[in-house]
Structures are given as C-alpha cells and as structure tokens.
Amino acid sequence: MTTSIKNTIRNFLEEDPFYQESITKGFSDDLPLVDTGAIDSIGIFNLIVFLETQFHITIAIEELSDSNFLTLNHIEKFIQEKVRQANGT
C-alpha cells in the first residue's frame, strides 16, 4: 500500500524529535504551521531537507513562501507538483 504524500509529511512532523514540543499528533491539515509557531525557520529548513530527500526533488529559495508552506494541505499540493515536474509528467 502506498503512503500518501500528506501522510508521509504528517508522520515526519509528528515523529521527528525536533517537532515534538511544537506539533501535537493529529494536528489539523489546515493548521497554519508557521503562524502558530508549530514550525520556525529552523523547522522549515529541517522539513525541506526531509522533503528533498524523501521525494527526490529540489526546492528553490524562491519557492519558500506561505502559498507553499502555510499548512499541511499547502505542502502536499506543492510537493505533488514538484514530484510531477521531477517525473516529467
């Protein structure tokens, strides 16, 4: 069974020790991650390293915007597009 992009990211955020004090298990897909303090600038960097490694993509500095990283739903949509681009589809 294939794990969805959203579930992969959620599992990372919920299980990685770096986020354990700021992100609770079962957080909402629409939780504003940066605005609520769930993820700070170092947390974003950590997440980007994970995303690039996990999904075999490259995230450019200009792609680090609220429209891509505001919530789990935004991140999922952004990663889906990056994966499509990387696969040439």
C-alpha positions in Angstrom: 0.0 0.0 0.0 1.3 3.4 -1.0 1.5 6.1 1.7 0.2 9.4 0.5 2.4 12.5 0.4 0.3 14.1 3.2 0.6 11.1 5.5 4.4 10.9 4.9 4.8 14.5 5.8 2.4 14.2 8.8 4.3 11.2 10.1 7.6 13.0 9.8 6.3 16.1 11.6 4.6 14.0 14.4 7.5 11.6 14.9 10.7 13.7 14.4 12.0 14.7 17.8 12.7 18.2 16.5 9.0 19.0 16.3 7.7 17.0 19.3 7.3 20.1 21.6 5.6 22.2 19.0 3.4 19.9 16.9 0.7 17.6 18.5 -0.3 14.3 17.0 -3.4 14.6 14.9 -2.9 18.3 14.1 -5.3 19.7 11.5 -4.4 19.7 7.8 -5.3 23.4 7.8 -3.2 24.4 10.9 -1.1 27.5 9.9 2.3 25.9 10.8 4.5 29.0 10.9 1.8 31.5 12.1 1.0 29.3 15.1 4.7 28.7 15.9 4.4 25.0 15.2 7.4 25.4 12.8 10.0 28.0 13.0 12.8 28.9 10.4 15.0 26.0 11.6 12.0 23.7 11.4 11.3 24.8 7.9 14.9 24.0 6.9 14.7 20.6 8.6 11.4 19.9 6.7 12.9 21.0 3.4 15.8 18.6 3.8 13.4 15.8 4.6 11.1 16.7 1.6 14.0 16.9 -0.9 15.4 13.6 0.3 12.1 11.7 0.6 10.6 12.8 -2.7 13.8 13.3 -4.7 13.1 16.9 -5.5 14.9 20.3 -5.2 13.2 23.2 -3.5 14.4 26.6 -4.6 14.7 29.6 -2.2 12.0 31.5 -4.2 9.6 28.6 -3.5 9.7 29.1 0.2 6.5 31.0 0.5 3.3 30.9 2.5 1.5 29.7 -0.6 3.6 26.5 -0.5 4.3 26.0 3.3 1.3 27.6 5.1 -0.4 24.3 6.1 0.0 20.6 5.6 -2.6 20.9 2.7 -0.4 23.6 1.0 2.7 21.5 1.4 1.1 18.4 0.0 -0.1 20.3 -3.1 3.3 21.9 -3.6 5.1 18.5 -3.3 2.7 16.8 -5.6 3.5 19.5 -8.3 7.3 19.2 -7.6 7.1 15.4 -8.0 5.1 15.7 -11.2 7.8 18.1 -12.6 10.6 15.8 -11.5 9.0 12.9 -13.2 8.3 14.9 -16.4 4.5 14.4 -16.2 
